[in-house]
């Protein structure tokens, strides 16, 4: 078995973990924006009857085509909370929303590496208000549902096992 070089080990363990609460206090993502780097991990802490779907700035409330992420559906029969884990693979803005009907339009949107001017989170939320309906992919993609023990193992080792190609497109 090969051991990690000290430099590689330091790079792996320097990755940050961001947690976003999805629906803990109503129709909100908290925090609404984060600024992760490539190699960081985002944990979407999903509360009953909420989910998270990657989208684009130009098409809020519509799933990204291709390799965007989707946590899968979540309703009251799931007994508790879910944690959807996504690896950050780009420094470009990545936009997302809750696809439960009307949640996106009511401001349940977020993003990472969001610009402070132009395509801001406020502009994205405003654009979402005008969308007729929100959509969700047919199945989970672009991340993994993990329990606390799996997440602790992931963050302790600096592993990047939950794969995604969250490109923001």
C-alpha positions as CSV (number, residue, x, y, z in Angstrom):
1,X,0.0,0.0,0.0
2,X,1.3,3.4,-0.9
3,X,1.5,6.2,1.6
4,X,0.6,9.8,0.7
5,X,3.3,12.3,0.3
6,X,3.1,15.0,3.0
7,X,2.3,17.6,0.4
8,X,-0.6,15.6,-1.1
9,X,-1.9,14.7,2.3
10,X,-1.9,18.4,3.3
11,X,-3.8,19.3,0.0
12,X,-6.4,16.6,0.7
13,X,-7.0,17.6,4.3
14,X,-7.1,21.3,3.5
15,X,-10.4,20.8,1.7
16,X,-13.3,22.5,3.4
17,X,-16.8,21.1,4.0
18,X,-19.8,23.4,3.6
19,X,-23.2,22.5,5.0
20,X,-26.4,24.0,3.5
21,X,-29.6,23.5,5.4
22,X,-32.5,22.9,2.9
23,X,-35.8,23.7,4.4
24,X,-34.9,23.7,8.1
25,X,-36.7,26.9,8.7
26,X,-39.3,27.1,6.0
27,X,-38.7,27.8,2.3
28,X,-35.0,28.8,2.8
29,X,-31.5,27.5,2.0
30,X,-29.1,28.5,4.7
31,X,-26.7,29.8,3.9
32,X,-28.0,30.8,0.5
33,X,-24.6,31.3,-1.0
34,X,-21.1,29.8,-0.3
35,X,-17.7,30.2,-1.9
36,X,-16.1,26.8,-2.1
37,X,-12.9,25.8,-4.0
38,X,-12.3,22.8,-6.2
39,X,-11.9,19.8,-4.0
40,X,-14.2,21.1,-1.3
41,X,-17.4,19.2,-0.3
42,X,-20.9,20.5,-0.1
43,X,-23.4,18.7,2.2
44,X,-27.0,19.6,1.5
45,X,-28.8,18.8,4.8
46,X,-32.3,18.1,3.5
47,X,-35.3,18.4,5.7
48,X,-38.6,16.6,5.0
49,X,-40.4,17.5,1.8
50,X,-37.4,19.3,0.3
51,X,-34.8,18.5,-2.3
52,X,-32.0,20.2,-4.3
53,X,-31.5,20.4,-8.0
54,X,-28.7,22.0,-10.0
55,X,-29.9,24.6,-12.6
56,X,-28.4,27.4,-14.6
57,X,-28.8,31.2,-14.1
58,X,-30.6,31.6,-17.4
59,X,-33.2,28.8,-16.6
60,X,-34.1,29.0,-12.9
61,X,-36.4,26.2,-11.6
62,X,-35.4,24.0,-14.6
63,X,-32.8,21.1,-14.0
64,X,-29.5,21.4,-15.7
65,X,-29.0,19.2,-18.7
66,X,-26.2,16.8,-18.7
67,X,-24.3,16.2,-15.4
68,X,-26.0,18.5,-12.9
69,X,-26.9,17.1,-9.5
70,X,-30.3,16.1,-8.0
71,X,-30.8,14.8,-4.5
72,X,-33.8,12.7,-5.4
73,X,-37.3,13.2,-4.0
74,X,-37.9,13.5,-0.3
75,X,-41.2,13.3,1.5
76,X,-42.5,12.8,5.0
77,X,-42.2,9.0,4.6
78,X,-38.4,9.2,4.7
79,X,-38.4,9.5,8.5
80,X,-35.9,12.2,9.4
81,X,-33.2,14.0,7.5
82,X,-31.1,13.3,4.5
83,X,-27.6,14.5,3.6
84,X,-26.8,14.8,-0.1
85,X,-23.0,15.2,-0.6
86,X,-21.5,16.8,-3.7
87,X,-17.9,17.4,-4.6
88,X,-16.9,20.8,-5.9
89,X,-15.3,20.4,-9.3
90,X,-15.3,24.0,-10.6
91,X,-14.8,27.6,-9.5
92,X,-17.6,28.7,-11.9
93,X,-21.0,29.7,-10.3
94,X,-23.3,26.7,-9.6
95,X,-27.0,27.5,-9.1
96,X,-29.6,25.2,-7.4
97,X,-33.2,25.2,-6.1
98,X,-35.8,23.1,-4.3
99,X,-38.0,21.5,-6.9
100,X,-41.0,20.9,-4.7
101,X,-43.8,22.8,-6.5
102,X,-43.7,26.6,-5.9
103,X,-40.6,26.4,-3.6
104,X,-38.2,27.7,-6.2
105,X,-40.6,30.5,-7.2
106,X,-40.9,31.5,-3.5
107,X,-37.2,32.0,-3.2
108,X,-35.8,28.6,-2.2
109,X,-32.8,29.1,-4.4
110,X,-29.0,29.2,-3.8
111,X,-25.7,29.1,-5.4
112,X,-22.0,28.8,-4.9
113,X,-19.3,31.1,-6.2
114,X,-22.0,33.6,-7.1
115,X,-20.9,36.9,-8.5
116,X,-21.4,40.0,-6.4
117,X,-22.5,42.0,-9.5
118,X,-24.6,41.1,-12.5
119,X,-25.8,37.5,-12.0
120,X,-26.3,37.9,-8.3
121,X,-28.3,35.6,-6.0
122,X,-30.9,38.4,-5.8
123,X,-31.2,38.5,-9.6
124,X,-31.5,34.7,-9.7
125,X,-34.2,34.7,-7.0
126,X,-36.1,37.4,-8.9
127,X,-35.9,35.5,-12.2
128,X,-37.2,32.4,-10.4
129,X,-40.3,34.2,-9.2
130,X,-41.4,34.6,-12.8
131,X,-41.2,30.9,-13.7
132,X,-44.5,29.0,-14.2
133,X,-43.4,25.7,-12.6
134,X,-40.4,23.9,-11.2
135,X,-39.1,20.6,-12.5
136,X,-37.0,17.8,-11.1
137,X,-35.0,15.1,-12.9
138,X,-36.4,11.5,-12.7
139,X,-33.7,10.2,-10.4
140,X,-30.8,11.1,-8.1
141,X,-27.6,12.1,-9.8
142,X,-24.3,14.0,-9.3
143,X,-23.8,13.1,-5.6
144,X,-24.5,10.6,-2.9
145,X,-26.9,10.3,0.0
146,X,-24.6,9.5,3.0
147,X,-25.3,9.0,6.7
148,X,-23.3,10.8,9.4
149,X,-20.8,8.0,9.8
150,X,-20.0,7.9,6.1
151,X,-19.6,11.7,6.1
152,X,-17.2,11.6,9.1
153,X,-15.2,9.0,7.3
154,X,-15.2,11.1,4.1
155,X,-14.1,14.3,5.8
156,X,-11.5,12.6,8.1
157,X,-9.7,11.0,5.1
158,X,-10.1,13.9,2.6
159,X,-11.6,11.4,0.2
160,X,-13.5,12.7,-2.7
161,X,-15.8,9.7,-3.3
162,X,-19.1,11.4,-4.0
163,X,-18.5,12.4,-7.5
164,X,-20.2,15.0,-9.6
165,X,-19.5,17.2,-12.5
166,X,-21.2,20.2,-11.2
167,X,-20.1,22.6,-13.9
168,X,-22.8,25.2,-13.5
169,X,-24.0,24.7,-17.0
